[in-house]
Amino acid sequence: MHGEAVLQLEPRSTREVRESTNYCRKLALAECDWSVCAQLDDECKRSVEVDASYSLTAYQETRAMNEVGAIERHRLAGSLQLSE
């Protein structure tokens, strides 16, 4: 039963990992190119961290205006495990 559940979830998990990897790559590239960051949002903050286990984590924090005009703060994060 657990084997079937894992097989059913595997394609979705693969897609999520791919999307997370692509997102991290885009954030890392934007971190290196300040003009891209400025075009996306003047108030955005981006950082990329690499920890001891070679795990790349990219963060994006930005402010956006909702339907009623209030400013909301959003933080998105993606992780990527690097293998040797």
PDB file of N, CA, C and O in Angstrom:
ATOM      1  N   MET A   1       0.828  -1.194   0.000  1.00  0.00           N
ATOM      2  CA  MET A   1       0.000   0.000   0.000  1.00  0.00           C
ATOM      3  C   MET A   1       0.869   1.253   0.000  1.00  0.00           C
ATOM      4  O   MET A   1       0.595   2.201  -0.736  1.00  0.00           O
ATOM      5  N   HIS A   2       1.912   1.261   0.819  1.00  0.00           N
ATOM      6  CA  HIS A   2       2.801   2.417   0.828  1.00  0.00           C
ATOM      7  C   HIS A   2       3.530   2.552  -0.497  1.00  0.00           C
ATOM      8  O   HIS A   2       3.777   3.663  -0.967  1.00  0.00           O
ATOM      9  N   GLY A   3       3.879   1.409  -1.106  1.00  0.00           N
ATOM     10  CA  GLY A   3       4.560   1.431  -2.401  1.00  0.00           C
ATOM     11  C   GLY A   3       3.704   2.071  -3.469  1.00  0.00           C
ATOM     12  O   GLY A   3       4.209   2.837  -4.289  1.00  0.00           O
ATOM     13  N   GLU A   4       2.412   1.772  -3.474  1.00  0.00           N
ATOM     14  CA  GLU A   4       1.502   2.366  -4.448  1.00  0.00           C
ATOM     15  C   GLU A   4       1.389   3.870  -4.233  1.00  0.00           C
ATOM     16  O   GLU A   4       1.389   4.640  -5.193  1.00  0.00           O
ATOM     17  N   ALA A   5       1.295   4.285  -2.987  1.00  0.00           N
ATOM     18  CA  ALA A   5       1.184   5.716  -2.688  1.00  0.00           C
ATOM     19  C   ALA A   5       2.428   6.461  -3.151  1.00  0.00           C
ATOM     20  O   ALA A   5       2.336   7.566  -3.687  1.00  0.00           O
ATOM     21  N   VAL A   6       3.587   5.857  -2.943  1.00  0.00           N
ATOM     22  CA  VAL A   6       4.832   6.501  -3.361  1.00  0.00           C
ATOM     23  C   VAL A   6       4.877   6.623  -4.872  1.00  0.00           C
ATOM     24  O   VAL A   6       5.273   7.662  -5.400  1.00  0.00           O
ATOM     25  N   LEU A   7       4.472   5.561  -5.579  1.00  0.00           N
ATOM     26  CA  LEU A   7       4.481   5.598  -7.038  1.00  0.00           C
ATOM     27  C   LEU A   7       3.514   6.646  -7.572  1.00  0.00           C
ATOM     28  O   LEU A   7       3.808   7.299  -8.573  1.00  0.00           O
ATOM     29  N   GLN A   8       2.372   6.817  -6.926  1.00  0.00           N
ATOM     30  CA  GLN A   8       1.409   7.814  -7.370  1.00  0.00           C
ATOM     31  C   GLN A   8       1.920   9.229  -7.132  1.00  0.00           C
ATOM     32  O   GLN A   8       1.628  10.128  -7.921  1.00  0.00           O
ATOM     33  N   LEU A   9       2.663   9.439  -6.076  1.00  0.00           N
ATOM     34  CA  LEU A   9       3.157  10.774  -5.753  1.00  0.00           C
ATOM     35  C   LEU A   9       4.449  11.120  -6.483  1.00  0.00           C
ATOM     36  O   LEU A   9       4.805  12.294  -6.587  1.00  0.00           O
ATOM     37  N   GLU A  10       5.150  10.117  -6.986  1.00  0.00           N
ATOM     38  CA  GLU A  10       6.463  10.361  -7.574  1.00  0.00           C
ATOM     39  C   GLU A  10       6.445  11.350  -8.742  1.00  0.00           C
ATOM     40  O   GLU A  10       7.272  12.262  -8.749  1.00  0.00           O
ATOM     41  N   PRO A  11       5.542  11.225  -9.742  1.00  0.00           N
ATOM     42  CA  PRO A  11       5.566  12.198 -10.839  1.00  0.00           C
ATOM     43  C   PRO A  11       5.343  13.631 -10.360  1.00  0.00           C
ATOM     44  O   PRO A  11       5.988  14.557 -10.851  1.00  0.00           O
ATOM     45  N   ARG A  12       4.441  13.813  -9.414  1.00  0.00           N
ATOM     46  CA  ARG A  12       4.201  15.159  -8.892  1.00  0.00           C
ATOM     47  C   ARG A  12       5.431  15.668  -8.144  1.00  0.00           C
ATOM     48  O   ARG A  12       5.807  16.831  -8.292  1.00  0.00           O
ATOM     49  N   SER A  13       6.053  14.817  -7.352  1.00  0.00           N
ATOM     50  CA  SER A  13       7.241  15.218  -6.614  1.00  0.00           C
ATOM     51  C   SER A  13       8.367  15.591  -7.567  1.00  0.00           C
ATOM     52  O   SER A  13       9.087  16.559  -7.324  1.00  0.00           O
ATOM     53  N   THR A  14       8.526  14.837  -8.642  1.00  0.00           N
ATOM     54  CA  THR A  14       9.553  15.143  -9.633  1.00  0.00           C
ATOM     55  C   THR A  14       9.302  16.512 -10.247  1.00  0.00           C
ATOM     56  O   THR A  14      10.233  17.299 -10.420  1.00  0.00           O
ATOM     57  N   ARG A  15       8.041  16.797 -10.578  1.00  0.00           N
ATOM     58  CA  ARG A  15       7.701  18.097 -11.155  1.00  0.00           C
ATOM     59  C   ARG A  15       7.988  19.222 -10.161  1.00  0.00           C
ATOM     60  O   ARG A  15       8.525  20.264 -10.535  1.00  0.00           O
ATOM     61  N   GLU A  16       7.628  19.008  -8.896  1.00  0.00           N
ATOM     62  CA  GLU A  16       7.865  20.028  -7.876  1.00  0.00           C
ATOM     63  C   GLU A  16       9.354  20.279  -7.686  1.00  0.00           C
ATOM     64  O   GLU A  16       9.776  21.423  -7.519  1.00  0.00           O
ATOM     65  N   VAL A  17      10.154  19.212  -7.711  1.00  0.00           N
ATOM     66  CA  VAL A  17      11.604  19.378  -7.583  1.00  0.00           C
ATOM     67  C   VAL A  17      12.144  20.155  -8.771  1.00  0.00           C
ATOM     68  O   VAL A  17      12.980  21.042  -8.599  1.00  0.00           O
ATOM     69  N   ARG A  18      11.681  19.836  -9.974  1.00  0.00           N
ATOM     70  CA  ARG A  18      12.130  20.539 -11.174  1.00  0.00           C
ATOM     71  C   ARG A  18      11.758  22.021 -11.101  1.00  0.00           C
ATOM     72  O   ARG A  18      12.580  22.884 -11.411  1.00  0.00           O
ATOM     73  N   GLU A  19      10.517  22.318 -10.690  1.00  0.00           N
ATOM     74  CA  GLU A  19      10.085  23.711 -10.571  1.00  0.00           C
ATOM     75  C   GLU A  19      10.903  24.449  -9.516  1.00  0.00           C
ATOM     76  O   GLU A  19      11.294  25.598  -9.718  1.00  0.00           O
ATOM     77  N   SER A  20      11.158  23.787  -8.396  1.00  0.00           N
ATOM     78  CA  SER A  20      11.961  24.401  -7.341  1.00  0.00           C
ATOM     79  C   SER A  20      13.379  24.659  -7.824  1.00  0.00           C
ATOM     80  O   SER A  20      13.959  25.703  -7.526  1.00  0.00           O
ATOM     81  N   THR A  21      13.941  23.709  -8.571  1.00  0.00           N
ATOM     82  CA  THR A  21      15.287  23.867  -9.113  1.00  0.00           C
ATOM     83  C   THR A  21      15.345  25.035 -10.078  1.00  0.00           C
ATOM     84  O   THR A  21      16.270  25.846 -10.019  1.00  0.00           O
ATOM     85  N   ASN A  22      14.361  25.128 -10.970  1.00  0.00           N
ATOM     86  CA  ASN A  22      14.322  26.236 -11.925  1.00  0.00           C
ATOM     87  C   ASN A  22      14.162  27.569 -11.206  1.00  0.00           C
ATOM     88  O   ASN A  22      14.787  28.560 -11.583  1.00  0.00           O
ATOM     89  N   TYR A  23      13.325  27.593 -10.173  1.00  0.00           N
ATOM     90  CA  TYR A  23      13.110  28.818  -9.412  1.00  0.00           C
ATOM     91  C   TYR A  23      14.401  29.265  -8.727  1.00  0.00           C
ATOM     92  O   TYR A  23      14.747  30.446  -8.753  1.00  0.00           O
ATOM     93  N   CYS A  24      15.114  28.309  -8.113  1.00  0.00           N
ATOM     94  CA  CYS A  24      16.390  28.640  -7.460  1.00  0.00           C
ATOM     95  C   CYS A  24      17.390  29.180  -8.467  1.00  0.00           C
ATOM     96  O   CYS A  24      18.105  30.143  -8.191  1.00  0.00           O
ATOM     97  N   ARG A  25      17.435  28.558  -9.626  1.00  0.00           N
ATOM     98  CA  ARG A  25      18.368  29.003 -10.658  1.00  0.00           C
ATOM     99  C   ARG A  25      18.054  30.443 -11.081  1.00  0.00           C
ATOM    100  O   ARG A  25      18.961  31.263 -11.225  1.00  0.00           O
ATOM    101  N   LYS A  26      16.769  30.743 -11.280  1.00  0.00           N
ATOM    102  CA  LYS A  26      16.379  32.101 -11.672  1.00  0.00           C
ATOM    103  C   LYS A  26      16.729  33.116 -10.583  1.00  0.00           C
ATOM    104  O   LYS A  26      17.215  34.208 -10.877  1.00  0.00           O
ATOM    105  N   LEU A  27      16.478  32.747  -9.319  1.00  0.00           N
ATOM    106  CA  LEU A  27      16.809  33.657  -8.227  1.00  0.00           C
ATOM    107  C   LEU A  27      18.310  33.872  -8.119  1.00  0.00           C
ATOM    108  O   LEU A  27      18.764  34.991  -7.880  1.00  0.00           O
ATOM    109  N   ALA A  28      19.081  32.805  -8.295  1.00  0.00           N
ATOM    110  CA  ALA A  28      20.535  32.931  -8.214  1.00  0.00           C
ATOM    111  C   ALA A  28      21.051  33.824  -9.332  1.00  0.00           C
ATOM    112  O   ALA A  28      21.944  34.641  -9.108  1.00  0.00           O
ATOM    113  N   LEU A  29      20.501  33.679 -10.530  1.00  0.00           N
ATOM    114  CA  LEU A  29      20.914  34.531 -11.645  1.00  0.00           C
ATOM    115  C   LEU A  29      20.507  35.982 -11.400  1.00  0.00           C
ATOM    116  O   LEU A  29      21.271  36.901 -11.692  1.00  0.00           O
ATOM    117  N   ALA A  30      19.310  36.186 -10.866  1.00  0.00           N
ATOM    118  CA  ALA A  30      18.857  37.546 -10.571  1.00  0.00           C
ATOM    119  C   ALA A  30      19.714  38.183  -9.488  1.00  0.00           C
ATOM    120  O   ALA A  30      19.941  39.393  -9.504  1.00  0.00           O
ATOM    121  N   GLU A  31      20.193  37.372  -8.543  1.00  0.00           N
ATOM    122  CA  GLU A  31      21.066  37.887  -7.484  1.00  0.00           C
ATOM    123  C   GLU A  31      22.344  38.456  -8.087  1.00  0.00           C
ATOM    124  O   GLU A  31      22.897  39.433  -7.582  1.00  0.00           O
ATOM    125  N   CYS A  32      22.807  37.838  -9.169  1.00  0.00           N
ATOM    126  CA  CYS A  32      24.037  38.300  -9.816  1.00  0.00           C
ATOM    127  C   CYS A  32      23.782  39.483 -10.735  1.00  0.00           C
ATOM    128  O   CYS A  32      24.722  40.189 -11.101  1.00  0.00           O
ATOM    129  N   ASP A  33      22.538  39.714 -11.112  1.00  0.00           N
ATOM    130  CA  ASP A  33      22.207  40.781 -12.060  1.00  0.00           C
ATOM    131  C   ASP A  33      21.226  41.740 -11.389  1.00  0.00           C
ATOM    132  O   ASP A  33      20.019  41.495 -11.386  1.00  0.00           O
ATOM    133  N   TRP A  34      21.740  42.824 -10.825  1.00  0.00           N
ATOM    134  CA  TRP A  34      20.892  43.761 -10.072  1.00  0.00           C
ATOM    135  C   TRP A  34      19.863  44.439 -10.962  1.00  0.00           C
ATOM    136  O   TRP A  34      18.804  44.837 -10.476  1.00  0.00           O
ATOM    137  N   SER A  35      20.150  44.581 -12.269  1.00  0.00           N
ATOM    138  CA  SER A  35      19.167  45.212 -13.152  1.00  0.00           C
ATOM    139  C   SER A  35      17.911  44.353 -13.263  1.00  0.00           C
ATOM    140  O   SER A  35      16.806  44.886 -13.356  1.00  0.00           O
ATOM    141  N   VAL A  36      18.068  43.032 -13.255  1.00  0.00           N
ATOM    142  CA  VAL A  36      16.906  42.141 -13.276  1.00  0.00           C
ATOM    143  C   VAL A  36      16.098  42.324 -12.002  1.00  0.00           C
ATOM    144  O   VAL A  36      14.870  42.399 -12.050  1.00  0.00           O
ATOM    145  N   CYS A  37      16.772  42.395 -10.875  1.00  0.00           N
ATOM    146  CA  CYS A  37      16.093  42.589  -9.594  1.00  0.00           C
ATOM    147  C   CYS A  37      15.321  43.905  -9.605  1.00  0.00           C
ATOM    148  O   CYS A  37      14.179  43.958  -9.149  1.00  0.00           O
ATOM    149  N   ALA A  38      15.935  44.956 -10.118  1.00  0.00           N
ATOM    150  CA  ALA A  38      15.289  46.264 -10.147  1.00  0.00           C
ATOM    151  C   ALA A  38      14.062  46.251 -11.054  1.00  0.00           C
ATOM    152  O   ALA A  38      13.064  46.908 -10.755  1.00  0.00           O
ATOM    153  N   GLN A  39      14.128  45.511 -12.155  1.00  0.00           N
ATOM    154  CA  GLN A  39      12.987  45.442 -13.058  1.00  0.00           C
ATOM    155  C   GLN A  39      11.825  44.675 -12.432  1.00  0.00           C
ATOM    156  O   GLN A  39      10.661  44.987 -12.684  1.00  0.00           O
ATOM    157  N   LEU A  40      12.141  43.679 -11.622  1.00  0.00           N
ATOM    158  CA  LEU A  40      11.088  42.869 -11.023  1.00  0.00           C
ATOM    159  C   LEU A  40      10.344  43.616  -9.927  1.00  0.00           C
ATOM    160  O   LEU A  40       9.115  43.566  -9.874  1.00  0.00           O
ATOM    161  N   ASP A  41      11.060  44.303  -9.062  1.00  0.00           N
ATOM    162  CA  ASP A  41      10.416  44.989  -7.942  1.00  0.00           C
ATOM    163  C   ASP A  41      11.462  45.853  -7.253  1.00  0.00           C
ATOM    164  O   ASP A  41      12.492  45.344  -6.813  1.00  0.00           O
ATOM    165  N   ASP A  42      11.212  47.140  -7.157  1.00  0.00           N
ATOM    166  CA  ASP A  42      12.168  48.040  -6.514  1.00  0.00           C
ATOM    167  C   ASP A  42      12.379  47.698  -5.046  1.00  0.00           C
ATOM    168  O   ASP A  42      13.434  48.000  -4.487  1.00  0.00           O
ATOM    169  N   GLU A  43      11.404  47.080  -4.423  1.00  0.00           N
ATOM    170  CA  GLU A  43      11.469  46.797  -2.995  1.00  0.00           C
ATOM    171  C   GLU A  43      11.925  45.368  -2.689  1.00  0.00           C
ATOM    172  O   GLU A  43      11.880  44.938  -1.536  1.00  0.00           O
ATOM    173  N   CYS A  44      12.361  44.636  -3.705  1.00  0.00           N
ATOM    174  CA  CYS A  44      12.663  43.224  -3.452  1.00  0.00           C
ATOM    175  C   CYS A  44      14.026  43.036  -2.803  1.00  0.00           C
ATOM    176  O   CYS A  44      14.938  43.843  -2.983  1.00  0.00           O
ATOM    177  N   LYS A  45      14.138  41.975  -2.062  1.00  0.00           N
ATOM    178  CA  LYS A  45      15.406  41.573  -1.459  1.00  0.00           C
ATOM    179  C   LYS A  45      15.645  40.136  -1.877  1.00  0.00           C
ATOM    180  O   LYS A  45      14.730  39.314  -1.818  1.00  0.00           O
ATOM    181  N   ARG A  46      16.853  39.823  -2.294  1.00  0.00           N
ATOM    182  CA  ARG A  46      17.164  38.465  -2.720  1.00  0.00           C
ATOM    183  C   ARG A  46      18.433  38.016  -2.036  1.00  0.00           C
ATOM    184  O   ARG A  46      19.347  38.809  -1.815  1.00  0.00           O
ATOM    185  N   SER A  47      18.486  36.756  -1.706  1.00  0.00           N
ATOM    186  CA  SER A  47      19.712  36.204  -1.150  1.00  0.00           C
ATOM    187  C   SER A  47      19.827  34.750  -1.550  1.00  0.00           C
ATOM    188  O   SER A  47      18.828  34.060  -1.753  1.00  0.00           O
ATOM    189  N   VAL A  48      21.051  34.302  -1.656  1.00  0.00           N
ATOM    190  CA  VAL A  48      21.320  32.906  -1.974  1.00  0.00           C
ATOM    191  C   VAL A  48      22.299  32.399  -0.937  1.00  0.00           C
ATOM    192  O   VAL A  48      23.336  33.019  -0.705  1.00  0.00           O
ATOM    193  N   GLU A  49      21.982  31.281  -0.313  1.00  0.00           N
ATOM    194  CA  GLU A  49      22.839  30.711   0.721  1.00  0.00           C
ATOM    195  C   GLU A  49      23.238  29.302   0.315  1.00  0.00           C
ATOM    196  O   GLU A  49      22.429  28.549  -0.227  1.00  0.00           O
ATOM    197  N   VAL A  50      24.487  28.953   0.581  1.00  0.00           N
ATOM    198  CA  VAL A  50      24.950  27.585   0.373  1.00  0.00           C
ATOM    199  C   VAL A  50      25.444  27.077   1.716  1.00  0.00           C
ATOM    200  O   VAL A  50      26.347  27.660   2.315  1.00  0.00           O
ATOM    201  N   ASP A  51      24.844  25.980   2.191  1.00  0.00           N
ATOM    202  CA  ASP A  51      25.245  25.475   3.499  1.00  0.00           C
ATOM    203  C   ASP A  51      26.289  24.368   3.366  1.00  0.00           C
ATOM    204  O   ASP A  51      26.713  24.040   2.257  1.00  0.00           O
ATOM    205  N   ALA A  52      26.700  23.798   4.486  1.00  0.00           N
ATOM    206  CA  ALA A  52      27.789  22.820   4.515  1.00  0.00           C
ATOM    207  C   ALA A  52      27.460  21.550   3.738  1.00  0.00           C
ATOM    208  O   ALA A  52      28.373  20.862   3.282  1.00  0.00           O
ATOM    209  N   SER A  53      26.189  21.223   3.576  1.00  0.00           N
ATOM    210  CA  SER A  53      25.818  20.004   2.851  1.00  0.00           C
ATOM    211  C   SER A  53      25.587  20.277   1.367  1.00  0.00           C
ATOM    212  O   SER A  53      24.936  19.484   0.686  1.00  0.00           O
ATOM    213  N   TYR A  54      26.107  21.377   0.867  1.00  0.00           N
ATOM    214  CA  TYR A  54      25.973  21.753  -0.544  1.00  0.00           C
ATOM    215  C   TYR A  54      24.515  21.899  -0.958  1.00  0.00           C
ATOM    216  O   TYR A  54      24.131  21.518  -2.064  1.00  0.00           O
ATOM    217  N   SER A  55      23.723  22.447  -0.076  1.00  0.00           N
ATOM    218  CA  SER A  55      22.322  22.706  -0.373  1.00  0.00           C
ATOM    219  C   SER A  55      22.180  24.191  -0.672  1.00  0.00           C
ATOM    220  O   SER A  55      22.521  25.031   0.160  1.00  0.00           O
ATOM    221  N   LEU A  56      21.685  24.509  -1.840  1.00  0.00           N
ATOM    222  CA  LEU A  56      21.499  25.898  -2.247  1.00  0.00           C
ATOM    223  C   LEU A  56      20.079  26.312  -1.897  1.00  0.00           C
ATOM    224  O   LEU A  56      19.120  25.655  -2.302  1.00  0.00           O
ATOM    225  N   THR A  57      19.943  27.383  -1.154  1.00  0.00           N
ATOM    226  CA  THR A  57      18.622  27.903  -0.821  1.00  0.00           C
ATOM    227  C   THR A  57      18.546  29.341  -1.292  1.00  0.00           C
ATOM    228  O   THR A  57      19.375  30.171  -0.920  1.00  0.00           O
ATOM    229  N   ALA A  58      17.555  29.628  -2.105  1.00  0.00           N
ATOM    230  CA  ALA A  58      17.375  30.979  -2.624  1.00  0.00           C
ATOM    231  C   ALA A  58      16.104  31.558  -2.024  1.00  0.00           C
ATOM    232  O   ALA A  58      15.078  30.883  -1.950  1.00  0.00           O
ATOM    233  N   TYR A  59      16.178  32.791  -1.603  1.00  0.00           N
ATOM    234  CA  TYR A  59      15.036  33.463  -0.995  1.00  0.00           C
ATOM    235  C   TYR A  59      14.689  34.709  -1.800  1.00  0.00           C
ATOM    236  O   TYR A  59      15.571  35.402  -2.308  1.00  0.00           O
ATOM    237  N   GLN A  60      13.427  34.976  -1.906  1.00  0.00           N
ATOM    238  CA  GLN A  60      12.974  36.235  -2.477  1.00  0.00           C
ATOM    239  C   GLN A  60      11.957  36.819  -1.512  1.00  0.00           C
ATOM    240  O   GLN A  60      11.000  36.149  -1.123  1.00  0.00           O
ATOM    241  N   GLU A  61      12.166  38.052  -1.137  1.00  0.00           N
ATOM    242  CA  GLU A  61      11.201  38.732  -0.282  1.00  0.00           C
ATOM    243  C   GLU A  61      10.782  39.993  -1.015  1.00  0.00           C
ATOM    244  O   GLU A  61      11.626  40.789  -1.427  1.00  0.00           O
ATOM    245  N   THR A  62       9.500  40.173  -1.175  1.00  0.00           N
ATOM    246  CA  THR A  62       9.017  41.322  -1.921  1.00  0.00           C
ATOM    247  C   THR A  62       7.719  41.832  -1.308  1.00  0.00           C
ATOM    248  O   THR A  62       7.030  41.113  -0.585  1.00  0.00           O
ATOM    249  N   ARG A  63       7.405  43.075  -1.609  1.00  0.00           N
ATOM    250  CA  ARG A  63       6.145  43.649  -1.142  1.00  0.00           C
ATOM    251  C   ARG A  63       5.218  43.792  -2.340  1.00  0.00           C
ATOM    252  O   ARG A  63       5.651  44.178  -3.426  1.00  0.00           O
ATOM    253  N   ALA A  64       3.945  43.482  -2.138  1.00  0.00           N
ATOM    254  CA  ALA A  64       2.965  43.584  -3.209  1.00  0.00           C
ATOM    255  C   ALA A  64       1.694  44.209  -2.656  1.00  0.00           C
ATOM    256  O   ALA A  64       1.413  44.120  -1.461  1.00  0.00           O
ATOM    257  N   MET A  65       0.937  44.838  -3.533  1.00  0.00           N
ATOM    258  CA  MET A  65      -0.301  45.477  -3.104  1.00  0.00           C
ATOM    259  C   MET A  65      -1.474  44.542  -3.395  1.00  0.00           C
ATOM    260  O   MET A  65      -1.600  44.031  -4.508  1.00  0.00           O
ATOM    261  N   ASN A  66      -2.331  44.319  -2.400  1.00  0.00           N
ATOM    262  CA  ASN A  66      -3.487  43.456  -2.616  1.00  0.00           C
ATOM    263  C   ASN A  66      -4.656  44.262  -3.172  1.00  0.00           C
ATOM    264  O   ASN A  66      -4.516  45.449  -3.467  1.00  0.00           O
ATOM    265  N   GLU A  67      -5.824  43.603  -3.314  1.00  0.00           N
ATOM    266  CA  GLU A  67      -6.971  44.245  -3.967  1.00  0.00           C
ATOM    267  C   GLU A  67      -7.452  45.500  -3.245  1.00  0.00           C
ATOM    268  O   GLU A  67      -7.948  46.421  -3.894  1.00  0.00           O
ATOM    269  N   VAL A  68      -7.320  45.560  -1.930  1.00  0.00           N
ATOM    270  CA  VAL A  68      -7.820  46.719  -1.192  1.00  0.00           C
ATOM    271  C   VAL A  68      -6.741  47.775  -0.995  1.00  0.00           C
ATOM    272  O   VAL A  68      -6.961  48.753  -0.280  1.00  0.00           O
ATOM    273  N   GLY A  69      -5.590  47.597  -1.610  1.00  0.00           N
ATOM    274  CA  GLY A  69      -4.548  48.614  -1.549  1.00  0.00           C
ATOM    275  C   GLY A  69      -3.583  48.472  -0.394  1.00  0.00           C
ATOM    276  O   GLY A  69      -2.691  49.306  -0.238  1.00  0.00           O
ATOM    277  N   ALA A  70      -3.734  47.433   0.426  1.00  0.00           N
ATOM    278  CA  ALA A  70      -2.795  47.231   1.529  1.00  0.00           C
ATOM    279  C   ALA A  70      -1.534  46.550   1.003  1.00  0.00           C
ATOM    280  O   ALA A  70      -1.594  45.725   0.090  1.00  0.00           O
ATOM    281  N   ILE A  71      -0.417  46.900   1.579  1.00  0.00           N
ATOM    282  CA  ILE A  71       0.843  46.297   1.155  1.00  0.00           C
ATOM    283  C   ILE A  71       1.055  45.005   1.921  1.00  0.00           C
ATOM    284  O   ILE A  71       1.025  44.980   3.151  1.00  0.00           O
ATOM    285  N   GLU A  72       1.270  43.935   1.174  1.00  0.00           N
ATOM    286  CA  GLU A  72       1.531  42.631   1.766  1.00  0.00           C
ATOM    287  C   GLU A  72       2.988  42.275   1.526  1.00  0.00           C
ATOM    288  O   GLU A  72       3.574  42.663   0.516  1.00  0.00           O
ATOM    289  N   ARG A  73       3.557  41.544   2.446  1.00  0.00           N
ATOM    290  CA  ARG A  73       4.941  41.090   2.302  1.00  0.00           C
ATOM    291  C   ARG A  73       4.920  39.593   2.001  1.00  0.00           C
ATOM    292  O   ARG A  73       4.282  38.816   2.713  1.00  0.00           O
ATOM    293  N   HIS A  74       5.608  39.206   0.961  1.00  0.00           N
ATOM    294  CA  HIS A  74       5.654  37.806   0.547  1.00  0.00           C
ATOM    295  C   HIS A  74       7.093  37.320   0.611  1.00  0.00           C
ATOM    296  O   HIS A  74       8.016  38.050   0.251  1.00  0.00           O
ATOM    297  N   ARG A  75       7.285  36.093   1.067  1.00  0.00           N
ATOM    298  CA  ARG A  75       8.613  35.486   1.047  1.00  0.00           C
ATOM    299  C   ARG A  75       8.505  34.120   0.389  1.00  0.00           C
ATOM    300  O   ARG A  75       7.757  33.254   0.844  1.00  0.00           O
ATOM    301  N   LEU A  76       9.246  33.943  -0.667  1.00  0.00           N
ATOM    302  CA  LEU A  76       9.267  32.688  -1.392  1.00  0.00           C
ATOM    303  C   LEU A  76      10.631  32.052  -1.207  1.00  0.00           C
ATOM    304  O   LEU A  76      11.645  32.749  -1.167  1.00  0.00           O
ATOM    305  N   ALA A  77      10.661  30.754  -1.095  1.00  0.00           N
ATOM    306  CA  ALA A  77      11.941  30.065  -0.923  1.00  0.00           C
ATOM    307  C   ALA A  77      11.943  28.788  -1.733  1.00  0.00           C
ATOM    308  O   ALA A  77      10.915  28.128  -1.885  1.00  0.00           O
ATOM    309  N   GLY A  78      13.094  28.454  -2.244  1.00  0.00           N
ATOM    310  CA  GLY A  78      13.264  27.196  -2.958  1.00  0.00           C
ATOM    311  C   GLY A  78      14.604  26.606  -2.588  1.00  0.00           C
ATOM    312  O   GLY A  78      15.549  27.341  -2.302  1.00  0.00           O
ATOM    313  N   SER A  79      14.701  25.293  -2.589  1.00  0.00           N
ATOM    314  CA  SER A  79      15.950  24.633  -2.219  1.00  0.00           C
ATOM    315  C   SER A  79      16.384  23.675  -3.308  1.00  0.00           C
ATOM    316  O   SER A  79      15.558  23.118  -4.031  1.00  0.00           O
ATOM    317  N   LEU A  80      17.675  23.491  -3.417  1.00  0.00           N
ATOM    318  CA  LEU A  80      18.249  22.595  -4.412  1.00  0.00           C
ATOM    319  C   LEU A  80      19.424  21.875  -3.789  1.00  0.00           C
ATOM    320  O   LEU A  80      20.349  22.513  -3.286  1.00  0.00           O
ATOM    321  N   GLN A  81      19.398  20.553  -3.816  1.00  0.00           N
ATOM    322  CA  GLN A  81      20.519  19.764  -3.308  1.00  0.00           C
ATOM    323  C   GLN A  81      21.521  19.572  -4.439  1.00  0.00           C
ATOM    324  O   GLN A  81      21.153  19.101  -5.515  1.00  0.00           O
ATOM    325  N   LEU A  82      22.746  19.918  -4.217  1.00  0.00           N
ATOM    326  CA  LEU A  82      23.795  19.752  -5.213  1.00  0.00           C
ATOM    327  C   LEU A  82      24.532  18.451  -4.955  1.00  0.00           C
ATOM    328  O   LEU A  82      24.912  18.158  -3.821  1.00  0.00           O
ATOM    329  N   SER A  83      24.731  17.673  -6.006  1.00  0.00           N
ATOM    330  CA  SER A  83      25.467  16.418  -5.849  1.00  0.00           C
ATOM    331  C   SER A  83      26.822  16.536  -6.533  1.00  0.00           C
ATOM    332  O   SER A  83      27.002  17.324  -7.461  1.00  0.00           O
ATOM    333  N   GLU A  84      27.757  15.749  -6.061  1.00  0.00           N
ATOM    334  CA  GLU A  84      29.113  15.812  -6.610  1.00  0.00           C
ATOM    335  C   GLU A  84      29.268  14.861  -7.774  1.00  0.00           C
ATOM    336  O   GLU A  84      30.346  14.778  -8.364  1.00  0.00           O
TER     337      GLU A  84
END
